[in-house]
Amino acid sequence: MSFEIDPVRMREMANDVRRNADAIDVVKPIAGEQQTNARKLMKESNLATKLQESLQALDTVVGYHTTILRNFCTDTDYVAAIQEELDRANGAQLNQLEPR
């Protein structure tokens, strides 16, 4: 089984995922106006309370996942840099070998 690591493709993937995380994060707060107006417009309503709490919980979940996506991107960039350094070191070792 062959396993090839391509740092350029890894960075491209990380950038794509990062852009998606940014796009998702722009949507927060989800239904922001409805969150703030739910309790104001429907005073003493259990439905309004549950609606606001559900939307706030959804914002928390979305925030968590965008953080995980960004952490994945950071880790992917780090691994790509390590792989490039390993490739350079291996290349340098090969260049130092004398012909037989």
NORDA-V293558 format. One record per pair of residues at least 4 apart in sequence whose ideal C-beta (glycine too) atoms are under 7 Angstrom apart, sorted by the first residue. I is the first residue (numbers start at 1). J is the second residue. D is the distance in Angstrom with one decimal. If there is no record, write none. Layout:
i=I j=J d=D
i=I j=J d=D
//
This chain:
i=5 j=83 d=4.8
i=6 j=10 d=6.4
i=7 j=11 d=6.3
i=7 j=80 d=3.8
i=7 j=83 d=5.0
i=7 j=84 d=5.0
i=8 j=12 d=6.5
i=9 j=13 d=6.3
i=10 j=14 d=6.3
i=10 j=76 d=5.4
i=10 j=79 d=6.7
i=10 j=80 d=4.2
i=11 j=15 d=6.3
i=11 j=77 d=6.2
i=11 j=80 d=5.3
i=12 j=16 d=6.4
i=13 j=17 d=6.2
i=13 j=76 d=6.6
i=14 j=18 d=6.1
i=14 j=73 d=4.2
i=14 j=76 d=4.1
i=14 j=77 d=5.3
i=15 j=19 d=6.4
i=16 j=20 d=6.6
i=17 j=21 d=6.4
i=17 j=69 d=5.6
i=17 j=72 d=6.4
i=17 j=73 d=5.3
i=18 j=22 d=6.4
i=18 j=70 d=6.4
i=18 j=73 d=4.5
i=19 j=23 d=6.4
i=20 j=24 d=6.4
i=20 j=69 d=7.0
i=21 j=25 d=6.2
i=21 j=66 d=4.6
i=21 j=69 d=4.0
i=21 j=70 d=5.3
i=22 j=26 d=6.8
i=24 j=62 d=6.4
i=24 j=66 d=5.4
i=25 j=66 d=4.8
i=28 j=59 d=5.5
i=28 j=62 d=5.9
i=28 j=63 d=6.6
i=29 j=35 d=6.1
i=29 j=59 d=5.0
i=30 j=55 d=5.8
i=30 j=58 d=5.3
i=30 j=59 d=5.6
i=30 j=62 d=6.6
i=31 j=35 d=5.9
i=31 j=55 d=5.3
i=32 j=36 d=6.7
i=33 j=37 d=5.9
i=34 j=38 d=5.9
i=34 j=55 d=6.7
i=35 j=52 d=5.4
i=35 j=55 d=4.7
i=35 j=56 d=6.5
i=36 j=40 d=7.0
i=37 j=41 d=5.2
i=38 j=42 d=6.4
i=38 j=48 d=4.2
i=38 j=51 d=4.8
i=38 j=52 d=4.4
i=39 j=48 d=5.1
i=39 j=49 d=6.5
i=39 j=52 d=5.7
i=42 j=47 d=6.8
i=42 j=48 d=3.8
i=45 j=49 d=6.7
i=46 j=50 d=6.2
i=47 j=51 d=6.1
i=48 j=52 d=6.3
i=49 j=53 d=6.2
i=50 j=54 d=6.0
i=51 j=55 d=6.4
i=52 j=56 d=6.3
i=53 j=57 d=6.3
i=54 j=58 d=6.4
i=55 j=59 d=6.6
i=56 j=60 d=6.7
i=57 j=61 d=6.5
i=58 j=62 d=6.3
i=59 j=63 d=6.1
i=60 j=64 d=6.4
i=61 j=65 d=6.5
i=62 j=66 d=6.3
i=63 j=67 d=6.4
i=64 j=68 d=6.5
i=65 j=69 d=6.4
i=66 j=70 d=6.4
i=67 j=71 d=6.3
i=68 j=72 d=6.4
i=69 j=73 d=6.6
i=70 j=74 d=6.5
i=71 j=75 d=6.3
i=72 j=76 d=6.1
i=73 j=77 d=6.4
i=74 j=78 d=6.4
i=75 j=79 d=6.3
i=76 j=80 d=6.4
i=77 j=81 d=6.5
i=78 j=82 d=6.5
i=79 j=83 d=6.3
i=80 j=84 d=6.5
i=81 j=85 d=6.5
i=82 j=86 d=6.4
i=83 j=87 d=6.3
i=84 j=88 d=6.4
i=85 j=89 d=6.4
i=86 j=90 d=6.2
i=87 j=91 d=6.2
i=88 j=92 d=6.3
i=89 j=93 d=6.5
i=90 j=94 d=6.4
i=91 j=95 d=6.3
i=92 j=96 d=6.6
//
